[in-house]
Amino acid sequence: MSKLVTVKDEVGGHSVDAERGRTLCAELEAGNILYFPRTPFAFPDDDLKFLLGLKQTDASFHKNIAYRPAEDRITGLDKSAQGPEVDRLRAIVAGYSRRSTEFLGWLLPPYAGKWKLDYASYRPLEEQGRPARLRARNDLPHVDAFPTRPTNGDRILRLFTNINPSQNRVWITSQTFDVVGPQFAKMLGLPRQQSAHPIAKALRGMADAAHIPGANRSPYDDFMHRCHNAMKESGEFQENCPKQRWEFPPHSTWIVFTDSVSHAVLQGQYALEQTFIISRDAMVRPENSPLRILERLAGYSLTRAK
C-alpha cells in the first residue's frame, strides 16, 4: 500500500542535492505519494481567480481541458469557446505546465531532462457523481495507461494541484502494481513477445505510418491498457480491494507514479495536473517498475522490438 511522504523543505528555485533527489525518486518508485501541504511553486492570484470565475461566465468551459505543450494548443472546449478568454486560459495552463516542470527538475535531479512532457489539464468539474462510461470513470481504483500515447515501458508520473479555495480533493488508493500486476496477469494472461522477424517489423512499420490505432503499442502497453480496463470492470476487485482514503486540502500539491499506484478520485472540483513520461532508464529502483515486474513474470522482453 502507498504511504504519504510529506515534503516541506523544498521550494521552487532551489535544487535538492543528489542524495536527497534519489531518495525522493525512490519513494515515488516504491509507490508512495510525495505531498506538499502548500504548492511549492508560484501560481498568480489573478490566474486562480480567472479559472474559478469561468464557472460563472461561460458554460463552454465546463469540460476537462487539456493543454498540449508540444503544440502550445488547448483542447476540451466547446466549439463556441473562442476569443480572449480562450487565449487567457491557454496561457494560464501553459504557465502552470512550465512552472511545475521547472519545479520537478529542481526536486528530482535523476529525472531532469529524461522525460517527455505530456499533457497538462484543468479539471473544473465536481468529481463526485460525474457521469462517465465505465472505462472512463475516475472514481474506480485503476492504474493509468494511455491507449493513444503508449510509453513502451517508460513511466507515467503526474503532478496534481488542488486550486479549490475551500474543498478537499478526495482520493482512494489500493495496492501497488507489485501486488495487483501479478493478479491481473494471471487473470488476463501476459502478452506474447513481439516478433523481431523482418516481415513482422515491416508490417508494424507500415501500420504505424498509416496511423492505425495501436500499431506502435508494445506488448507492455497492450497489457497495461487491458489491465486498466479490467480493474474498472471487475466488480470483485472494486468491492474487495483494500482502500486508503486521502484528502488533499486547498492549495496543496502531490506527485505520484499513477501507472503503479491504484488510485481513484471520489470528490473535488477545480484541479490542475501535469503529466510526465519518465524514461525507464532514469529509474533509481528499476526493479520496482511495472515493466520489470511483468518481464520477471513473462521471462522475456515486453518492449517494442527494434
C-alpha positions, 0 to 999 in steps of 0.5 A: 500500500502507498504511504504519504511522504510529506515534503516541506523543505523544498521550494521552487528555485532551489535544487535538492542535492543528489542524495536527497533527489534519489531518495525522493525518486525512490519513494515515488518508485516504491509507490508512495505519494510525495505531498506538499501541504502548500504548492511549492511553486508560484501560481498568480492570484489573478490566474486562480481567480480567472479559472474559478470565475469561468464557472460563472461566465461561460458554460463552454468551459465546463469540460476537462481541458487539456493543454498540449505543450508540444503544440502550445494548443488547448483542447476540451472546449466547446466549439463556441469557446473562442476569443480572449478568454480562450487565449487567457486560459491557454496561457494560464495552463501553459504557465502552470505546465512550465512552472511545475516542470521547472519545479520537478527538475529542481526536486528530482535531479535523476529525472531532469531532462529524461522525460517527455512532457505530456499533457497538462489539464484543468479539471473544473468539474465536481468529481463526485457523481460525474457521469462517465462510461465505465472505462472512463470513470475516475472514481474506480481504483485503476492504474493509468495507461494511455491507449493513444500515447503508449510509453513502451515501458517508460513511466507515467508520473503526474503532478496534481494541484488542488486550486479549490479555495475551500474543498478537499480533493478526495482520493482512494488508493489500493495496492501497488502494481507489485501486488495487483500486476501479478493478479491481473496477469494471471487473470488476463494472461501476459502478452506474447513477445513481439516478433523481431522477424523482418516481415513482422517489423515491416508490417508494424512499420507500415501500420504505424505510418498509416496511423492505425490505432495501436500499431506502435503499442508494445506488448507492455502497453497492450497489457497495461491498457487491458489491465486498466480496463479490467480493474474498472470492470471487475466488480470483485476487485472494486468491492474487495480491494483494500482502500486508503482514503486521502484528502488533499486540502486547498492549495496543496500539491502531490506527485505520484507514479499513477501507472503503479499506484491504484488510485481513484478520485471520489470528490473535488472540483477545480484541479490542475495536473501535469503529466510526465513520461519518465524514461525507464532508464532514469529509474533509481529502483528499476526493479520496482517498475511495472515493466520489470515486474511483468518481464520477471513474470513473462521471462522475456522482453515486453518492449517494442522490438527494434 
